[in-house]
Amino acid sequence: MKEIKQNKTKIKNIWILLLLSGLLIIFSACGMTEDVVNDELDREKSKQNTAHESDGIVVEVLVESDVNSASDLEVEINARKNPESVYWDTIEVPYKDRFVIPKDTFIPLLSTHVRAKADDSASWISCSIWYDGELVASHKSRGSDAKAVCEKKFQLGPG
């Protein structure tokens, strides 16, 4: 009789152990599922931000020099819809500006033009134009009265 009670107790202990192990696995899986769901939500937000930027051509303009100022800045974004321009008598360098051109028309961006003049105490000045993170035009000028001029025009074919 004593053996039967001991066997029943062992069987109950085994069942309780299995039940607790199963609950532990289920609860830990729920925690992992939550992490996976959060990761997926983060990826979706990232994709939406990228998609928002991919709705347009990102144009970045950079002007640099060996001193902290330049003059006569001209930036002209010749877009089919909503062209933009910036004109400043003096700027602090490095100067960086960003424009987003919508892609909702055929050939949305016709050209980008940047011009800047070096400060009198500068020995060089440079400009660069980036489309969607890719350098498409750059120029560096040295000497007295140096002027940096960058231009990227749309053309069919390589370029």
Buried (B, 14 or more C-beta within 10 A) or exposed (E): EEEEEEEEEEEEEEEEEEEEEEEEEEEEEEEEEEEEEEEEEEEEEEEEEEEEEEEBBBBBBBBBBBBEBBBBBBBBBBBBEEBBEBEBEEBEBEBEBEBBBBEEEEEBBBBBBBBBBBBEEBEBBBBBBBBEEEEBBBBBBEEEEBBBBBBBEEEEEEE
